[in-house]
Every structure is written in C-alpha cells, then in structure tokens.
C-alpha cells in the first residue's frame, strides 16, 4: 500500500471509529448530578480541601475572578477538564481562580456517571468557580445555582436553537466534501448580549476546519439571540454544547 493510500485509509478509519463510539451527552439528564450529593456537596468538598491544605484566596486585585469549569465524565467515572481556546484565554485572565480550582478538582473523588436505561454514559457538566465565595466567605449549603441563572432560548431552549442551526446548516454544508454521518458535539459560548461563538466541533474528521466554518455560518444565520445567563442579575458569558445529528439531513 503506497503512502497516499495509507493516509486515506487511516483518515477514513479514524473517522468511522470516532462515529462508532456513542457520543457524549451534552449535559446530565434531569434529576441526575455529576457529583454525589449534588453541587452543595461538591462545593463543600472544595471548601474543605482549601481549609485542610491551608490555602488562601485571591487578593483584592483579583476579587472579581471567575473561571467556568467544564468537565467530561466518562462511563468509567473518569473526569477530564475541557480546555478549548476560550477556556485557555479565560484561565489566563483568571489565573488565581483557575489555579485554585485545578488543585481542588484533583482531590475530588465522588464523581458519578450519567445513566440512560441503567447504563453509564459519558456526559459533560459545568459550573462557575468564584474564589471570593470560598475561604472565610464560604456559607453552608452554598450552590451557584441559587444565584446564577442558565441562558434560555424561546420557546424550548436548546431544542429550539438546535432546530434553527440544523435548518441553516442543511442549506450550506457540502456533504460530498465532508461525508459526515453521525452525531457531532459543537462547543460554543453564549455571550452577555445573547450572541453565540462556535469554539470547536468533535469528533475530528477529514476537512474538519471547513466543517467548523460551515457550522459557524449556520450559527450566525440564527436571527434570534439567547437570553444570557446571569449572576445575581448581571449577564455573564457561559460555555455550553449542542449535539448535531447529520444523518437527519
């Protein structure tokens, strides 16, 4: 087999092997938590880690820092911190918050997988880490869900948004060029003005860069904006994901 044919074979094998894997859920199913005891217990364990290891919070110059944590918990309950381009940029801007939460995440052991029909499924979960709410400011039963609202997209949230994107992508994507089949996860942000920005698409396939550009175009054609997430009433930028099933087109 010559080098060119071998390269084509490897690309094709990688493509179909990626699609053969069951795609990760973009979030945990309703009623399920990524951590035993839910967010309250997770944040409590984070606080206990800081206290036990005698760590200190951020100084006054970094009091407003916040790092948005995105984790992928696989079916074997192994967590992985997701670091896309925007996450790396956020870590640079919020170094204190990032360094603290990375240390704490390494000590947390009570993760649990998402379940569908009794089977473990890989799923994503995320939460904001705000250093100023810990250490001497920590309060019992702390949970960011009490003061951070999720973004919304009328009338049916992510389902409505996904339908709009699918309709737009259907009219622009070159299926002969990509030969895409299966479910792909699109990572994107929802900004404080409700606009979106596509960060990445997984799994990777031949011509992935062009595929990402076509999906970005599909996002931009959605005329309606999101109602942004808020922190104590103030809009904040968040990370999120949506699965697109190309076999539906």
C-alpha positions in Angstrom: 0.0 0.0 0.0 1.5 3.3 -1.0 1.8 6.3 1.3 -1.1 8.2 -0.2 -3.5 5.2 0.1 -2.3 4.5 3.6 -3.1 8.1 4.6 -6.6 7.9 3.1 -7.2 4.6 4.9 -6.1 6.0 8.3 -8.2 9.1 7.9 -11.2 7.0 7.0 -10.6 4.5 9.8 -10.3 7.4 12.3 -13.5 9.0 11.1 -15.6 5.9 11.3 -14.0 4.7 14.6 -14.9 8.1 16.1 -18.5 7.9 14.9 -18.8 4.3 16.2 -18.4 5.5 19.7 -21.6 6.6 21.4 -21.5 10.4 21.6 -21.3 12.1 25.0 -24.4 13.7 26.3 -24.1 17.5 26.4 -25.4 17.6 29.9 -26.6 15.2 32.6 -30.2 14.1 32.3 -32.7 15.9 34.5 -32.6 14.7 38.1 -29.0 13.4 37.8 -25.9 15.1 39.3 -22.3 14.7 38.2 -21.2 14.6 41.9 -22.6 12.5 44.8 -24.7 14.9 46.9 -25.0 17.4 44.1 -23.5 20.8 43.8 -23.8 21.6 47.5 -21.7 18.6 48.5 -19.2 19.3 45.7 -18.7 22.9 46.8 -18.4 21.8 50.4 -15.7 19.3 49.5 -13.9 22.1 47.6 -14.0 24.3 50.6 -12.8 21.5 52.9 -9.9 20.9 50.5 -8.9 24.6 50.7 -9.2 24.6 54.5 -7.3 21.3 55.0 -4.4 22.4 52.8 -4.3 25.9 54.3 -4.7 27.6 51.0 -5.6 31.3 50.7 -8.0 33.0 48.4 -7.2 35.6 45.7 -6.0 39.1 46.7 -8.2 42.2 46.4 -6.9 42.8 42.8 -8.4 39.5 41.8 -11.6 39.6 43.8 -13.9 39.5 40.8 -12.3 36.5 39.2 -14.5 33.6 38.0 -13.5 30.5 36.0 -16.1 28.5 34.1 -15.3 24.8 34.7 -16.3 22.3 32.0 -15.8 18.6 32.8 -16.3 15.4 30.8 -17.2 12.5 33.0 -16.8 9.2 31.1 -18.7 5.9 31.6 -15.8 4.8 33.9 -16.3 7.9 36.1 -13.0 9.4 35.0 -13.3 13.2 34.9 -11.4 15.4 32.3 -11.1 19.1 32.4 -12.1 20.6 29.0 -9.8 23.3 27.8 -10.8 24.8 24.5 -9.3 28.0 23.1 -11.8 30.2 25.1 -11.0 28.2 28.3 -7.3 28.8 27.9 -7.9 32.5 27.4 -10.2 32.6 30.5 -7.6 30.8 32.5 -5.0 33.5 31.6 -7.4 36.3 32.6 -8.4 34.5 35.9 -5.2 32.8 36.9 -5.9 32.7 40.6 -9.3 31.2 40.1 -8.0 28.7 37.6 -5.0 27.6 39.7 -7.2 27.1 42.8 -9.9 25.0 41.1 -7.4 22.8 39.3 -5.9 21.9 42.6 -9.3 21.2 44.2 -10.5 19.1 41.2 -7.5 16.8 41.6 -8.7 16.0 45.1 -12.4 15.4 44.4 -13.3 11.7 44.2 -17.1 11.4 44.3 -17.9 11.9 40.7 -20.6 9.7 39.2 -21.6 8.9 35.6 -24.8 9.9 33.7 -27.1 7.0 33.3 -29.5 6.1 30.5 -31.6 3.0 30.6 -29.5 1.8 33.5 -26.2 2.1 31.6 -23.3 4.5 32.3 -23.0 7.2 29.6 -20.3 9.8 29.1 -21.6 13.3 29.7 -20.5 16.9 30.2 -21.1 19.1 33.2 -20.1 22.6 34.1 -20.1 25.1 36.9 -18.6 28.5 37.7 -15.9 28.7 40.3 -15.8 32.0 42.2 -12.9 32.2 44.6 -14.4 35.1 46.6 -17.2 32.8 47.7 -14.9 30.4 49.5 -12.4 30.6 52.4 -13.6 33.0 55.1 -16.7 33.9 52.9 -17.9 30.3 52.5 -21.5 29.7 53.7 -23.1 26.3 54.4 -25.3 24.9 51.5 -23.5 27.1 49.0 -24.7 26.5 45.5 -24.1 28.7 42.5 -27.4 27.6 41.0 -29.1 29.8 43.7 -27.8 33.0 42.1 -26.7 32.1 38.6 -29.5 31.6 36.0 -29.0 29.5 32.9 -29.3 31.0 29.4 -32.6 30.5 27.6 -33.7 30.4 24.0 -37.5 30.6 23.5 -39.6 28.6 23.2 -37.9 25.3 24.0 -34.3 26.2 24.9 -31.6 24.2 23.3 -34.0 22.1 21.3 -35.3 25.2 19.5 -31.8 26.5 19.0 -30.6 23.2 17.6 -33.5 23.0 15.1 -32.6 26.5 13.8 -29.0 25.6 13.4 -29.8 22.3 11.7 -32.1 24.2 9.2 -29.3 26.6 8.4 -26.6 24.0 8.1 -28.7 21.9 5.8 -28.6 24.6 3.2 -24.9 25.3 3.3 -22.9 22.2 4.1 -21.2 20.2 1.4 -21.9 16.5 2.3 -19.8 15.1 -0.6 -16.8 17.0 0.6 -17.1 16.0 4.3 -19.1 12.7 4.1 -20.2 13.4 7.6 -22.6 10.9 9.3 -23.4 10.5 13.0 -23.6 12.9 15.9 -21.1 15.7 16.4 -20.7 17.9 19.5 -20.5 21.6 18.9 -18.8 23.6 21.7 -19.8 27.3 21.9 -20.2 30.2 24.1 -23.3 32.4 24.9 -22.1 36.0 25.5 -23.6 38.7 27.7 -25.5 40.1 24.7 -27.0 36.7 23.8 -24.8 36.2 20.8 -23.0 32.8 20.2 -19.5 31.9 19.2 -18.5 28.4 18.0 -15.3 27.2 19.6 -14.9 23.6 18.4 -16.5 20.6 16.9 -15.9 16.9 17.9 -15.1 14.3 16.7 -12.5 15.5 14.2 -12.9 14.2 10.7 -11.1 14.9 7.4 -11.7 18.6 6.4 -12.7 19.4 10.0 -11.7 23.1 9.6 -14.1 23.5 6.7 -16.8 21.7 8.7 -16.4 24.1 11.6 -16.7 27.1 9.3 -19.9 25.8 7.8 -21.3 25.2 11.3 -20.3 28.7 12.4 -22.2 30.0 9.4 -25.2 28.0 10.5 -25.0 29.6 13.9 -24.7 33.1 12.6 -27.8 32.7 10.5 -29.9 32.2 13.6 -31.6 35.6 13.9 -32.9 35.2 17.4 -30.5 35.8 20.3 -30.3 33.9 23.5 -31.4 35.4 26.8 -28.0 35.3 28.5 -27.1 33.7 31.8 -27.0 36.0 34.8 -25.0 36.2 38.0 -27.1 38.0 40.6 -29.0 39.7 37.8 -25.9 40.7 35.8 -25.4 39.0 32.4 -22.4 36.6 32.2 -20.7 34.7 29.5 -21.0 30.9 29.7 -19.8 27.7 27.9 -22.3 25.2 26.5 -22.7 22.5 23.9 -25.2 21.1 21.4 -25.2 17.8 19.5 -25.9 17.8 15.8 -27.0 14.6 14.1 -26.0 14.8 10.5 -27.9 11.7 9.4 -31.1 13.6 9.9 -30.3 15.9 6.9 
